[in-house]
Amino acid sequence: MQQQLMKAHNEDTPMEDQTATPFVAVKPMDISSVIQDRKKDWLVNFKQKLCLNDVFETRNPQAVVEFVPEIIENMRKEELNHMYPS
């Protein structure tokens, strides 16, 4: 099983990146730091695409609170689409 996982990982990994640590040997703390780094990179790229006013609004919780009723309503509508059959 582990050999199959390693083979699948190596096939998906670009040739220049195959010297990286195999994913089987990665520790959970390493994974969380990778996720945090990806989150930071995504946020930087996301903010670069926004206008300056929207960047300032991302820091303002009141900007999000205004849309909570619409978000909840949309979640309720979408909930039926994602429920498992009983």
N, CA, C and O atoms as a CHARMM CRD file, in Angstrom:
* protein
*
  344
    1    1 MET  N      0.82500  -1.18800   0.00000 PROA 1      0.00000
    2    1 MET  CA     0.00000   0.00000   0.00000 PROA 1      0.00000
    3    1 MET  C      0.86900   1.25200   0.00000 PROA 1      0.00000
    4    1 MET  O      0.62300   2.18500  -0.76400 PROA 1      0.00000
    5    2 GLN  N      1.88100   1.26800   0.85700 PROA 2      0.00000
    6    2 GLN  CA     2.74300   2.44500   0.95000 PROA 2      0.00000
    7    2 GLN  C      3.50000   2.64700  -0.35900 PROA 2      0.00000
    8    2 GLN  O      3.71800   3.78500  -0.77500 PROA 2      0.00000
    9    3 GLN  N      3.90000   1.56800  -1.00800 PROA 3      0.00000
   10    3 GLN  CA     4.59400   1.69000  -2.29100 PROA 3      0.00000
   11    3 GLN  C      3.67100   2.27900  -3.35100 PROA 3      0.00000
   12    3 GLN  O      4.10500   3.08200  -4.17700 PROA 3      0.00000
   13    4 GLN  N      2.39800   1.88400  -3.33100 PROA 4      0.00000
   14    4 GLN  CA     1.43900   2.43900  -4.29000 PROA 4      0.00000
   15    4 GLN  C      1.24900   3.92900  -4.05100 PROA 4      0.00000
   16    4 GLN  O      1.16200   4.70500  -5.00200 PROA 4      0.00000
   17    5 LEU  N      1.18300   4.33400  -2.78700 PROA 5      0.00000
   18    5 LEU  CA     1.03600   5.74900  -2.47300 PROA 5      0.00000
   19    5 LEU  C      2.25700   6.53900  -2.93100 PROA 5      0.00000
   20    5 LEU  O      2.12900   7.62300  -3.50000 PROA 5      0.00000
   21    6 MET  N      3.43900   5.98700  -2.67800 PROA 6      0.00000
   22    6 MET  CA     4.67200   6.67200  -3.08800 PROA 6      0.00000
   23    6 MET  C      4.72600   6.80000  -4.60100 PROA 6      0.00000
   24    6 MET  O      5.11400   7.84400  -5.12700 PROA 6      0.00000
   25    7 LYS  N      4.33500   5.73600  -5.30600 PROA 7      0.00000
   26    7 LYS  CA     4.35600   5.75800  -6.76100 PROA 7      0.00000
   27    7 LYS  C      3.37500   6.79400  -7.29000 PROA 7      0.00000
   28    7 LYS  O      3.70600   7.54500  -8.20800 PROA 7      0.00000
   29    8 ALA  N      2.17800   6.84500  -6.72400 PROA 8      0.00000
   30    8 ALA  CA     1.17700   7.82600  -7.15700 PROA 8      0.00000
   31    8 ALA  C      1.64800   9.23900  -6.86900 PROA 8      0.00000
   32    8 ALA  O      1.44400  10.14300  -7.67900 PROA 8      0.00000
   33    9 HSD  N      2.27100   9.43200  -5.73200 PROA 9      0.00000
   34    9 HSD  CA     2.78600  10.75800  -5.38400 PROA 9      0.00000
   35    9 HSD  C      3.89400  11.17700  -6.34200 PROA 9      0.00000
   36    9 HSD  O      3.92400  12.32100  -6.79500 PROA 9      0.00000
   37   10 ASN  N      4.78800  10.27600  -6.64700 PROA 10     0.00000
   38   10 ASN  CA     5.90600  10.60200  -7.52700 PROA 10     0.00000
   39   10 ASN  C      5.44800  10.86900  -8.95500 PROA 10     0.00000
   40   10 ASN  O      6.06700  11.66100  -9.66500 PROA 10     0.00000
   41   11 GLU  N      4.37000  10.21800  -9.38200 PROA 11     0.00000
   42   11 GLU  CA     3.84300  10.46900 -10.72400 PROA 11     0.00000
   43   11 GLU  C      3.21600  11.84900 -10.82100 PROA 11     0.00000
   44   11 GLU  O      3.28100  12.49100 -11.87000 PROA 11     0.00000
   45   12 ASP  N      2.59900  12.31500  -9.71700 PROA 12     0.00000
   46   12 ASP  CA     1.96000  13.62800  -9.70800 PROA 12     0.00000
   47   12 ASP  C      2.95600  14.75900  -9.48000 PROA 12     0.00000
   48   12 ASP  O      2.66300  15.91300  -9.79300 PROA 12     0.00000
   49   13 THR  N      4.12200  14.44200  -8.94300 PROA 13     0.00000
   50   13 THR  CA     5.10700  15.45900  -8.61900 PROA 13     0.00000
   51   13 THR  C      5.92400  15.79500  -9.85400 PROA 13     0.00000
   52   13 THR  O      6.38500  14.88200 -10.54100 PROA 13     0.00000
   53   14 PRO  N      6.12100  17.07400 -10.16300 PROA 14     0.00000
   54   14 PRO  CA     6.96800  17.44100 -11.29800 PROA 14     0.00000
   55   14 PRO  C      8.38700  16.90400 -11.11800 PROA 14     0.00000
   56   14 PRO  O      8.83300  16.67300  -9.99400 PROA 14     0.00000
   57   15 MET  N      9.07900  16.71200 -12.21500 PROA 15     0.00000
   58   15 MET  CA    10.41200  16.10600 -12.17600 PROA 15     0.00000
   59   15 MET  C     11.37600  16.89400 -11.30100 PROA 15     0.00000
   60   15 MET  O     12.15800  16.29600 -10.56100 PROA 15     0.00000
   61   16 GLU  N     11.33900  18.23000 -11.36800 PROA 16     0.00000
   62   16 GLU  CA    12.29500  19.00900 -10.59200 PROA 16     0.00000
   63   16 GLU  C     11.97600  19.00000  -9.10300 PROA 16     0.00000
   64   16 GLU  O     12.82300  19.36600  -8.28800 PROA 16     0.00000
   65   17 ASP  N     10.75400  18.58300  -8.73300 PROA 17     0.00000
   66   17 ASP  CA    10.35500  18.61200  -7.33700 PROA 17     0.00000
   67   17 ASP  C     10.42400  17.22900  -6.68600 PROA 17     0.00000
   68   17 ASP  O      9.99100  17.07700  -5.54400 PROA 17     0.00000
   69   18 GLN  N     10.94800  16.23000  -7.36900 PROA 18     0.00000
   70   18 GLN  CA    10.95500  14.87400  -6.82500 PROA 18     0.00000
   71   18 GLN  C     12.00600  14.68700  -5.74100 PROA 18     0.00000
   72   18 GLN  O     12.06200  13.62200  -5.12500 PROA 18     0.00000
   73   19 THR  N     12.83300  15.68200  -5.49300 PROA 19     0.00000
   74   19 THR  CA    13.78100  15.59500  -4.39100 PROA 19     0.00000
   75   19 THR  C     13.11700  15.99000  -3.08100 PROA 19     0.00000
   76   19 THR  O     13.72800  15.86700  -2.01900 PROA 19     0.00000
   77   20 ALA  N     11.87700  16.46200  -3.13700 PROA 20     0.00000
   78   20 ALA  CA    11.15200  16.86800  -1.93400 PROA 20     0.00000
   79   20 ALA  C     10.86600  15.65000  -1.06200 PROA 20     0.00000
   80   20 ALA  O     10.91300  14.51200  -1.53000 PROA 20     0.00000
   81   21 THR  N     10.57400  15.90100   0.19300 PROA 21     0.00000
   82   21 THR  CA    10.25800  14.83300   1.13400 PROA 21     0.00000
   83   21 THR  C      8.97900  14.13000   0.70400 PROA 21     0.00000
   84   21 THR  O      7.99300  14.79700   0.39100 PROA 21     0.00000
   85   22 PRO  N      8.97000  12.81300   0.67900 PROA 22     0.00000
   86   22 PRO  CA     7.74600  12.09300   0.32400 PROA 22     0.00000
   87   22 PRO  C      6.63500  12.44400   1.30100 PROA 22     0.00000
   88   22 PRO  O      6.88800  12.66100   2.48600 PROA 22     0.00000
   89   23 PHE  N      5.40100  12.50000   0.80000 PROA 23     0.00000
   90   23 PHE  CA     4.29800  12.93700   1.65100 PROA 23     0.00000
   91   23 PHE  C      4.02700  11.97300   2.78700 PROA 23     0.00000
   92   23 PHE  O      3.44000  12.36500   3.79600 PROA 23     0.00000
   93   24 VAL  N      4.43800  10.72300   2.65400 PROA 24     0.00000
   94   24 VAL  CA     4.21900   9.74000   3.71800 PROA 24     0.00000
   95   24 VAL  C      5.07600  10.07700   4.92900 PROA 24     0.00000
   96   24 VAL  O      4.68800   9.78900   6.06200 PROA 24     0.00000
   97   25 ALA  N      6.24800  10.68900   4.70000 PROA 25     0.00000
   98   25 ALA  CA     7.16000  10.99600   5.78600 PROA 25     0.00000
   99   25 ALA  C      6.89500  12.36700   6.40700 PROA 25     0.00000
  100   25 ALA  O      7.58200  12.74700   7.35500 PROA 25     0.00000
  101   26 VAL  N      5.92800  13.10800   5.90100 PROA 26     0.00000
  102   26 VAL  CA     5.65100  14.43900   6.41400 PROA 26     0.00000
  103   26 VAL  C      4.89300  14.33300   7.73400 PROA 26     0.00000
  104   26 VAL  O      3.94700  13.55500   7.86200 PROA 26     0.00000
  105   27 LYS  N      5.32200  15.12500   8.70900 PROA 27     0.00000
  106   27 LYS  CA     4.67600  15.11400  10.01700 PROA 27     0.00000
  107   27 LYS  C      3.48500  16.05900  10.01700 PROA 27     0.00000
  108   27 LYS  O      3.44500  16.99500   9.21900 PROA 27     0.00000
  109   28 PRO  N      2.50400  15.83100  10.90700 PROA 28     0.00000
  110   28 PRO  CA     1.31700  16.71300  10.95200 PROA 28     0.00000
  111   28 PRO  C      1.66200  18.18100  11.16200 PROA 28     0.00000
  112   28 PRO  O      1.00000  19.04700  10.59100 PROA 28     0.00000
  113   29 MET  N      2.66500  18.48300  11.95400 PROA 29     0.00000
  114   29 MET  CA     3.02800  19.88500  12.17800 PROA 29     0.00000
  115   29 MET  C      3.54500  20.51300  10.88700 PROA 29     0.00000
  116   29 MET  O      3.31900  21.69600  10.63300 PROA 29     0.00000
  117   30 ASP  N      4.23800  19.72200  10.07500 PROA 30     0.00000
  118   30 ASP  CA     4.70900  20.22400   8.78500 PROA 30     0.00000
  119   30 ASP  C      3.52400  20.55400   7.88900 PROA 30     0.00000
  120   30 ASP  O      3.53500  21.55700   7.17500 PROA 30     0.00000
  121   31 ILE  N      2.51700  19.71800   7.93000 PROA 31     0.00000
  122   31 ILE  CA     1.33000  19.92900   7.09900 PROA 31     0.00000
  123   31 ILE  C      0.61600  21.20900   7.51400 PROA 31     0.00000
  124   31 ILE  O      0.19600  21.99300   6.66300 PROA 31     0.00000
  125   32 SER  N      0.47800  21.42000   8.82200 PROA 32     0.00000
  126   32 SER  CA    -0.20800  22.63600   9.26700 PROA 32     0.00000
  127   32 SER  C      0.57300  23.88200   8.88300 PROA 32     0.00000
  128   32 SER  O     -0.02600  24.90300   8.54600 PROA 32     0.00000
  129   33 SER  N      1.89800  23.81600   8.92600 PROA 33     0.00000
  130   33 SER  CA     2.68000  24.98800   8.51600 PROA 33     0.00000
  131   33 SER  C      2.56600  25.21600   7.01100 PROA 33     0.00000
  132   33 SER  O      2.55100  26.36100   6.56000 PROA 33     0.00000
  133   34 VAL  N      2.48500  24.15100   6.23900 PROA 34     0.00000
  134   34 VAL  CA     2.29600  24.28200   4.79300 PROA 34     0.00000
  135   34 VAL  C      0.94300  24.91800   4.50100 PROA 34     0.00000
  136   34 VAL  O      0.83400  25.79300   3.64300 PROA 34     0.00000
  137   35 ILE  N     -0.08200  24.47700   5.21500 PROA 35     0.00000
  138   35 ILE  CA    -1.42000  25.03800   5.02200 PROA 35     0.00000
  139   35 ILE  C     -1.43800  26.51400   5.38100 PROA 35     0.00000
  140   35 ILE  O     -2.03100  27.31900   4.66300 PROA 35     0.00000
  141   36 GLN  N     -0.79300  26.87700   6.48400 PROA 36     0.00000
  142   36 GLN  CA    -0.73900  28.28700   6.87800 PROA 36     0.00000
  143   36 GLN  C     -0.00500  29.12200   5.83100 PROA 36     0.00000
  144   36 GLN  O     -0.42800  30.23400   5.51600 PROA 36     0.00000
  145   37 ASP  N      1.09700  28.58800   5.29000 PROA 37     0.00000
  146   37 ASP  CA     1.83400  29.30900   4.24900 PROA 37     0.00000
  147   37 ASP  C      0.98300  29.48700   2.99900 PROA 37     0.00000
  148   37 ASP  O      0.98000  30.55900   2.39300 PROA 37     0.00000
  149   38 ARG  N      0.26200  28.44000   2.61200 PROA 38     0.00000
  150   38 ARG  CA    -0.60800  28.54000   1.43800 PROA 38     0.00000
  151   38 ARG  C     -1.71200  29.56600   1.66500 PROA 38     0.00000
  152   38 ARG  O     -2.06700  30.32400   0.76200 PROA 38     0.00000
  153   39 LYS  N     -2.25100  29.57900   2.88900 PROA 39     0.00000
  154   39 LYS  CA    -3.31200  30.53300   3.22100 PROA 39     0.00000
  155   39 LYS  C     -2.79000  31.97000   3.11900 PROA 39     0.00000
  156   39 LYS  O     -3.46400  32.84600   2.57700 PROA 39     0.00000
  157   40 LYS  N     -1.59000  32.20100   3.64200 PROA 40     0.00000
  158   40 LYS  CA    -0.99500  33.53700   3.56800 PROA 40     0.00000
  159   40 LYS  C     -0.75500  33.94400   2.11500 PROA 40     0.00000
  160   40 LYS  O     -1.05700  35.07000   1.72200 PROA 40     0.00000
  161   41 ASP  N     -0.21000  33.02400   1.32300 PROA 41     0.00000
  162   41 ASP  CA     0.04900  33.32100  -0.09400 PROA 41     0.00000
  163   41 ASP  C     -1.24700  33.61500  -0.83500 PROA 41     0.00000
  164   41 ASP  O     -1.30900  34.53800  -1.64800 PROA 41     0.00000
  165   42 TRP  N     -2.28600  32.82800  -0.55200 PROA 42     0.00000
  166   42 TRP  CA    -3.57400  33.05600  -1.21100 PROA 42     0.00000
  167   42 TRP  C     -4.13100  34.42000  -0.85000 PROA 42     0.00000
  168   42 TRP  O     -4.63100  35.14300  -1.71200 PROA 42     0.00000
  169   43 LEU  N     -4.04200  34.77600   0.44200 PROA 43     0.00000
  170   43 LEU  CA    -4.57800  36.05400   0.89000 PROA 43     0.00000
  171   43 LEU  C     -3.83800  37.22000   0.25300 PROA 43     0.00000
  172   43 LEU  O     -4.45500  38.21500  -0.12800 PROA 43     0.00000
  173   44 VAL  N     -2.51700  37.10300   0.13600 PROA 44     0.00000
  174   44 VAL  CA    -1.73300  38.16100  -0.51500 PROA 44     0.00000
  175   44 VAL  C     -2.16000  38.30300  -1.97400 PROA 44     0.00000
  176   44 VAL  O     -2.38400  39.41600  -2.44900 PROA 44     0.00000
  177   45 ASN  N     -2.27200  37.19000  -2.68000 PROA 45     0.00000
  178   45 ASN  CA    -2.68700  37.24200  -4.08700 PROA 45     0.00000
  179   45 ASN  C     -4.11000  37.76200  -4.23000 PROA 45     0.00000
  180   45 ASN  O     -4.41100  38.51100  -5.15900 PROA 45     0.00000
  181   46 PHE  N     -4.98700  37.36400  -3.30800 PROA 46     0.00000
  182   46 PHE  CA    -6.37400  37.80900  -3.35200 PROA 46     0.00000
  183   46 PHE  C     -6.46600  39.31900  -3.14300 PROA 46     0.00000
  184   46 PHE  O     -7.19900  40.01000  -3.85000 PROA 46     0.00000
  185   47 LYS  N     -5.71600  39.82000  -2.16800 PROA 47     0.00000
  186   47 LYS  CA    -5.75600  41.25800  -1.87900 PROA 47     0.00000
  187   47 LYS  C     -5.15400  42.08600  -3.01400 PROA 47     0.00000
  188   47 LYS  O     -5.55400  43.23200  -3.21800 PROA 47     0.00000
  189   48 GLN  N     -4.20400  41.52500  -3.74900 PROA 48     0.00000
  190   48 GLN  CA    -3.61600  42.26000  -4.86800 PROA 48     0.00000
  191   48 GLN  C     -4.62200  42.48100  -5.98400 PROA 48     0.00000
  192   48 GLN  O     -4.49200  43.43500  -6.75200 PROA 48     0.00000
  193   49 LYS  N     -5.61800  41.61900  -6.08600 PROA 49     0.00000
  194   49 LYS  CA    -6.61800  41.73500  -7.13600 PROA 49     0.00000
  195   49 LYS  C     -7.75600  42.67900  -6.76400 PROA 49     0.00000
  196   49 LYS  O     -8.53400  43.08700  -7.62700 PROA 49     0.00000
  197   50 LEU  N     -7.85600  43.02800  -5.47900 PROA 50     0.00000
  198   50 LEU  CA    -8.93400  43.89400  -5.02000 PROA 50     0.00000
  199   50 LEU  C     -8.55000  45.36300  -5.12300 PROA 50     0.00000
  200   50 LEU  O     -7.37000  45.71300  -5.14900 PROA 50     0.00000
  201   51 CYS  N     -9.57000  46.21400  -5.18300 PROA 51     0.00000
  202   51 CYS  CA    -9.28500  47.64200  -5.09900 PROA 51     0.00000
  203   51 CYS  C     -8.96200  47.97900  -3.63800 PROA 51     0.00000
  204   51 CYS  O     -9.26800  47.19900  -2.73600 PROA 51     0.00000
  205   52 LEU  N     -8.35600  49.12000  -3.41500 PROA 52     0.00000
  206   52 LEU  CA    -7.87600  49.48600  -2.08400 PROA 52     0.00000
  207   52 LEU  C     -9.00400  49.51700  -1.05000 PROA 52     0.00000
  208   52 LEU  O     -8.81600  49.08100   0.08600 PROA 52     0.00000
  209   53 ASN  N    -10.15800  50.02400  -1.43500 PROA 53     0.00000
  210   53 ASN  CA   -11.27500  50.09000  -0.49900 PROA 53     0.00000
  211   53 ASN  C    -11.68900  48.69500  -0.03000 PROA 53     0.00000
  212   53 ASN  O    -11.98100  48.50800   1.15100 PROA 53     0.00000
  213   54 ASP  N    -11.71800  47.72800  -0.92400 PROA 54     0.00000
  214   54 ASP  CA   -12.08300  46.35600  -0.55000 PROA 54     0.00000
  215   54 ASP  C    -11.03400  45.72000   0.35400 PROA 54     0.00000
  216   54 ASP  O    -11.37200  44.92100   1.22800 PROA 54     0.00000
  217   55 VAL  N     -9.76900  46.06500   0.15200 PROA 55     0.00000
  218   55 VAL  CA    -8.70800  45.53800   1.01500 PROA 55     0.00000
  219   55 VAL  C     -8.93400  46.01500   2.44600 PROA 55     0.00000
  220   55 VAL  O     -8.79700  45.24100   3.39300 PROA 55     0.00000
  221   56 PHE  N     -9.28300  47.29400   2.60100 PROA 56     0.00000
  222   56 PHE  CA    -9.54800  47.81000   3.94500 PROA 56     0.00000
  223   56 PHE  C    -10.79400  47.17300   4.55000 PROA 56     0.00000
  224   56 PHE  O    -10.86000  46.97600   5.76400 PROA 56     0.00000
  225   57 GLU  N    -11.76900  46.85300   3.72800 PROA 57     0.00000
  226   57 GLU  CA   -12.99300  46.22800   4.21800 PROA 57     0.00000
  227   57 GLU  C    -12.74700  44.80800   4.72000 PROA 57     0.00000
  228   57 GLU  O    -13.49200  44.33100   5.57700 PROA 57     0.00000
  229   58 THR  N    -11.72500  44.11900   4.21300 PROA 58     0.00000
  230   58 THR  CA   -11.45500  42.75800   4.69100 PROA 58     0.00000
  231   58 THR  C    -11.01900  42.76600   6.14700 PROA 58     0.00000
  232   58 THR  O    -11.13200  41.75100   6.83400 PROA 58     0.00000
  233   59 ARG  N    -10.53100  43.88500   6.61800 PROA 59     0.00000
  234   59 ARG  CA   -10.11300  43.99700   8.01700 PROA 59     0.00000
  235   59 ARG  C    -11.26000  44.42200   8.92500 PROA 59     0.00000
  236   59 ARG  O    -11.11100  44.40300  10.14700 PROA 59     0.00000
  237   60 ASN  N    -12.38200  44.79800   8.36600 PROA 60     0.00000
  238   60 ASN  CA   -13.50700  45.33000   9.12500 PROA 60     0.00000
  239   60 ASN  C    -14.56600  44.24000   9.30700 PROA 60     0.00000
  240   60 ASN  O    -15.22100  43.85900   8.33800 PROA 60     0.00000
  241   61 PRO  N    -14.74600  43.73300  10.53100 PROA 61     0.00000
  242   61 PRO  CA   -15.75300  42.67600  10.72800 PROA 61     0.00000
  243   61 PRO  C    -17.17000  43.14100  10.42200 PROA 61     0.00000
  244   61 PRO  O    -18.02400  42.33100  10.06000 PROA 61     0.00000
  245   62 GLN  N    -17.42500  44.42500  10.56100 PROA 62     0.00000
  246   62 GLN  CA   -18.76400  44.93500  10.28400 PROA 62     0.00000
  247   62 GLN  C    -19.12900  44.72900   8.81100 PROA 62     0.00000
  248   62 GLN  O    -20.30300  44.55500   8.48200 PROA 62     0.00000
  249   63 ALA  N    -18.13600  44.74800   7.93300 PROA 63     0.00000
  250   63 ALA  CA   -18.39500  44.54700   6.50800 PROA 63     0.00000
  251   63 ALA  C    -18.95300  43.15100   6.24700 PROA 63     0.00000
  252   63 ALA  O    -19.77200  42.96600   5.34600 PROA 63     0.00000
  253   64 VAL  N    -18.51800  42.17900   7.02400 PROA 64     0.00000
  254   64 VAL  CA   -18.98700  40.80500   6.85300 PROA 64     0.00000
  255   64 VAL  C    -20.33200  40.60500   7.54900 PROA 64     0.00000
  256   64 VAL  O    -21.20500  39.90400   7.03900 PROA 64     0.00000
  257   65 VAL  N    -20.48700  41.21800   8.70400 PROA 65     0.00000
  258   65 VAL  CA   -21.70800  41.05400   9.48600 PROA 65     0.00000
  259   65 VAL  C    -22.92600  41.50200   8.69000 PROA 65     0.00000
  260   65 VAL  O    -24.00900  40.94200   8.85700 PROA 65     0.00000
  261   66 GLU  N    -22.77000  42.48700   7.83900 PROA 66     0.00000
  262   66 GLU  CA   -23.88400  42.97400   7.03600 PROA 66     0.00000
  263   66 GLU  C    -24.48100  41.88500   6.14700 PROA 66     0.00000
  264   66 GLU  O    -25.67200  41.91600   5.83800 PROA 66     0.00000
  265   67 PHE  N    -23.65300  40.92400   5.73600 PROA 67     0.00000
  266   67 PHE  CA   -24.08700  39.92400   4.77800 PROA 67     0.00000
  267   67 PHE  C    -24.47500  38.59400   5.42200 PROA 67     0.00000
  268   67 PHE  O    -24.79900  37.64300   4.71200 PROA 67     0.00000
  269   68 VAL  N    -24.44800  38.51000   6.75100 PROA 68     0.00000
  270   68 VAL  CA   -24.74400  37.24400   7.42200 PROA 68     0.00000
  271   68 VAL  C    -26.13900  36.71400   7.07500 PROA 68     0.00000
  272   68 VAL  O    -26.25500  35.52500   6.77900 PROA 68     0.00000
  273   69 PRO  N    -27.19500  37.51900   7.09300 PROA 69     0.00000
  274   69 PRO  CA   -28.51300  36.95400   6.73400 PROA 69     0.00000
  275   69 PRO  C    -28.54200  36.36100   5.32900 PROA 69     0.00000
  276   69 PRO  O    -29.14800  35.31200   5.11600 PROA 69     0.00000
  277   70 GLU  N    -27.90100  37.01200   4.38000 PROA 70     0.00000
  278   70 GLU  CA   -27.86700  36.48600   3.01700 PROA 70     0.00000
  279   70 GLU  C    -27.04600  35.20100   2.93900 PROA 70     0.00000
  280   70 GLU  O    -27.39000  34.27500   2.20500 PROA 70     0.00000
  281   71 ILE  N    -25.96400  35.16100   3.70100 PROA 71     0.00000
  282   71 ILE  CA   -25.11400  33.96600   3.71000 PROA 71     0.00000
  283   71 ILE  C    -25.89000  32.78600   4.30000 PROA 71     0.00000
  284   71 ILE  O    -25.85800  31.68600   3.74900 PROA 71     0.00000
  285   72 ILE  N    -26.58900  33.01300   5.42100 PROA 72     0.00000
  286   72 ILE  CA   -27.37100  31.95500   6.05800 PROA 72     0.00000
  287   72 ILE  C    -28.48700  31.46800   5.13600 PROA 72     0.00000
  288   72 ILE  O    -28.73000  30.26700   5.02800 PROA 72     0.00000
  289   73 GLU  N    -29.15500  32.39600   4.48000 PROA 73     0.00000
  290   73 GLU  CA   -30.22700  32.02400   3.55400 PROA 73     0.00000
  291   73 GLU  C    -29.69300  31.16700   2.41400 PROA 73     0.00000
  292   73 GLU  O    -30.31600  30.17800   2.02700 PROA 73     0.00000
  293   74 ASN  N    -28.54000  31.54800   1.88200 PROA 74     0.00000
  294   74 ASN  CA   -27.93200  30.77100   0.80500 PROA 74     0.00000
  295   74 ASN  C    -27.50400  29.38900   1.30100 PROA 74     0.00000
  296   74 ASN  O    -27.65100  28.39900   0.58500 PROA 74     0.00000
  297   75 MET  N    -26.97500  29.32200   2.52100 PROA 75     0.00000
  298   75 MET  CA   -26.57200  28.03000   3.08100 PROA 75     0.00000
  299   75 MET  C    -27.78000  27.10600   3.23500 PROA 75     0.00000
  300   75 MET  O    -27.68600  25.90800   2.96900 PROA 75     0.00000
  301   76 ARG  N    -28.90700  27.66400   3.66200 PROA 76     0.00000
  302   76 ARG  CA   -30.11100  26.84200   3.82100 PROA 76     0.00000
  303   76 ARG  C    -30.60000  26.32000   2.48200 PROA 76     0.00000
  304   76 ARG  O    -31.04900  25.17800   2.38400 PROA 76     0.00000
  305   77 LYS  N    -30.51400  27.14700   1.45400 PROA 77     0.00000
  306   77 LYS  CA   -30.92300  26.69800   0.11400 PROA 77     0.00000
  307   77 LYS  C    -29.99500  25.59300  -0.39400 PROA 77     0.00000
  308   77 LYS  O    -30.45000  24.59800  -0.95700 PROA 77     0.00000
  309   78 GLU  N    -28.70700  25.77900  -0.18900 PROA 78     0.00000
  310   78 GLU  CA   -27.72000  24.82000  -0.68500 PROA 78     0.00000
  311   78 GLU  C    -27.66300  23.54800   0.15200 PROA 78     0.00000
  312   78 GLU  O    -27.18700  22.51500  -0.31900 PROA 78     0.00000
  313   79 GLU  N    -28.14300  23.61800   1.38500 PROA 79     0.00000
  314   79 GLU  CA   -28.07500  22.45900   2.27800 PROA 79     0.00000
  315   79 GLU  C    -28.79700  21.26800   1.67600 PROA 79     0.00000
  316   79 GLU  O    -28.30300  20.14500   1.76700 PROA 79     0.00000
  317   80 LEU  N    -29.92900  21.48000   1.07700 PROA 80     0.00000
  318   80 LEU  CA   -30.69400  20.37200   0.48600 PROA 80     0.00000
  319   80 LEU  C    -29.94300  19.70300  -0.65000 PROA 80     0.00000
  320   80 LEU  O    -30.10700  18.50600  -0.88700 PROA 80     0.00000
  321   81 ASN  N    -29.11900  20.46900  -1.35500 PROA 81     0.00000
  322   81 ASN  CA   -28.35200  19.90400  -2.46600 PROA 81     0.00000
  323   81 ASN  C    -27.21600  19.00600  -1.99400 PROA 81     0.00000
  324   81 ASN  O    -26.75400  18.14200  -2.73900 PROA 81     0.00000
  325   82 HSD  N    -26.76200  19.21100  -0.75200 PROA 82     0.00000
  326   82 HSD  CA   -25.57200  18.50300  -0.27100 PROA 82     0.00000
  327   82 HSD  C    -25.87900  17.47600   0.80700 PROA 82     0.00000
  328   82 HSD  O    -24.95700  16.89900   1.38300 PROA 82     0.00000
  329   83 MET  N    -27.14500  17.23600   1.09000 PROA 83     0.00000
  330   83 MET  CA   -27.50500  16.25900   2.11900 PROA 83     0.00000
  331   83 MET  C    -27.43000  14.84000   1.56800 PROA 83     0.00000
  332   83 MET  O    -27.71400  14.58700   0.39700 PROA 83     0.00000
  333   84 TYR  N    -27.04400  13.93400   2.44200 PROA 84     0.00000
  334   84 TYR  CA   -27.03700  12.52400   2.08000 PROA 84     0.00000
  335   84 TYR  C    -28.47500  12.00300   2.11500 PROA 84     0.00000
  336   84 TYR  O    -29.28000  12.43900   2.93700 PROA 84     0.00000
  337   85 PRO  N    -28.78800  11.07600   1.22400 PROA 85     0.00000
  338   85 PRO  CA   -30.14300  10.50400   1.26400 PROA 85     0.00000
  339   85 PRO  C    -30.33400   9.72700   2.56700 PROA 85     0.00000
  340   85 PRO  O    -29.41500   9.06900   3.05400 PROA 85     0.00000
  341   86 SER  N    -31.52000   9.81300   3.10700 PROA 86     0.00000
  342   86 SER  CA   -31.77500   9.10900   4.38500 PROA 86     0.00000
  343   86 SER  C    -32.37800   7.74200   4.16900 PROA 86     0.00000
  344   86 SER  O    -32.65000   7.02800   5.13400 PROA 86     0.00000
